[in-house]
């Protein structure tokens, strides 16, 4: 994390998450040994509220927060692909970047959230990013 350009507070918070010392209900009950603590998740109420549950398993957070996190990372990848393949010229901060649905030049095509037509029916045919080199005619 020496070159991540993070604020000290964020670096400390990430370290606390990694070390699992965030004040979750599970932490209060089993580590701090506080009496009368309900360890179930305050969002879904079905599983123990742990770091793993909050970041990856809570069914209440999946349709919204996990999707925002996923799309936020995909936008960063989209922007880098667009810069490297010279599909965009302006460098803007990643958090202000909004991907165009289609970017293309003589050599490359970059699609964002576009359905892919296939010979056979595929349930999930809408990837976040489709990057193609035109001369090869194969998507990456």
JOLINPE-V794761 format. One record per backbone hydrogen bond with DSSP energy under -1.0 kcal/mol. NH is the residue of the N-H (numbers start at 1). CO is the residue of the C=O. Records with the same first field share a line. If there is no record, write none. Layout:
# JOLINPE-V794761
NH: CO ; CO
This chain:
# JOLINPE-V794761
11: 7
12: 8
13: 9
14: 10
15: 11
16: 12
17: 13
18: 14
19: 15
20: 17
21: 16
24: 22
26: 49
28: 24
29: 25
30: 26
31: 27
32: 27
34: 28
41: 47
45: 41
49: 39
50: 48
54: 50
55: 51
56: 52
57: 53
58: 53
62: 58
66: 61
68: 64
69: 65
70: 66
71: 67
72: 68
73: 69
74: 70
75: 71
76: 72
77: 73
78: 74
79: 75
80: 76
81: 77
82: 78
83: 79
84: 80
85: 81
86: 83
87: 82
88: 82
96: 93
103: 110
105: 108
109: 132
110: 103
111: 130
112: 101
113: 128
116: 125
130: 111
132: 109
134: 107
137: 133
140: 131
